[in-house]
Amino acid sequence: MTYALFLAPCLLVVPPVANADPPPPLEMAEHTADVFSLAFSPDGKLLASASKDRTVRLWSADTGELARVLKGNTADALRVVVSPDGKQVACAGADGNVRVWNAATGEVAISFKAHNGWVCGIAYSPDGKLIATSGADKVAAVWDATTGAKKTTYTKHTAEVWTVAFAPDGKTVASAGKDKVIRLWDAATGDDVKQLTGHAGEVYTLTFADSGTLVSCSSDKSARMWDVSKGTETHRFTGHTAAVFTVAVNGGKLYTASDDKTARVRDMNTGRQLATLPNHKNGVYAVAVSADGKHTATAGKDKLVRLIDGAQISRK
């Protein structure tokens, strides 16, 4: 008994299983060309990817298994978004069309001609009733998500419009592109609300962090945060050595994907870099994070989609 009591304290130093390292990234290689865009379903269970191979693919966010291939595009699938209720997946196509699929069945729910040339940007309104698009024809527009009927047209940009985003209130749309100017406009009327200037290059992606904060990224190698009400830049995030194609926000973190082959995670308040995500073999076009922060995904020119456990980032 004395011997057993002597050994007992040694058992207390064994590290608990909970501290085990998170699993390595899952790597999906089914796309046959560049992967341009990623989007998680609102519940974080599915990941959608859009590719130059003209397909949109749906993956299990937990296992990386391919759940469904959405077909119908006649040219590159440039951007993908999932509806707020998770029931539909919409794609901006280089053939000028928007296609919306039923996420559960893979059937096309609606398809409509949106732009003359590429549809470069696409976004759902917060209530899912509207779709905003932007195009290489210098136009942005708002459409009925059920019928495809055009509701509003915005024509103030002077060059290709790469990106579009709805504000959380659903009343304002932000768009930007090759002319370097971020334009805020009324979703119902198309009237100008505000202009944000400062980027020295093309603006590739916009996303609202909250009702008063807009985040952008650019070919000028930076991401920037803006106070929407004041129309002023509040933070500038640098460090990438090439164009920043995509920006995403979640839980006080800012995620960026760049042509320098990296995706990075920063603290939105301090700008401190928290993590560099596993490198791709070539430029990284897209980064996305699930709403619950459990999954992060990256994709790019090397045709790969990578799924990263959120614990790998939270430990940084």
Secondary structure, DSSP 8 states (H G I E B T S, - for coil): -HHHHHHGGGGGGS--GGGS-----EEE---SS-EEEEEE-TTSSEEEEEETTS-EEEEETTT--EEEEE---SS-EEEEEE-TTSSEEEEEETTSEEEEEETTT--EEEEEE--SS-EEEEEE-TTSSEEEEEETTS-EEEEETTT--EEEEE---SS-EEEEEE-TTSSEEEEEETT--EEEEETTT--EEEEE---SS-EEEEEEEETTEEEEEETTS-EEEEETTTTEEEEEE---SS-EEEEEEETTEEEEEETTS-EEEEETTT--EEEE----SS-EEEEEE-TTSSEEEEEETTS-EEEEEHHHHHT-
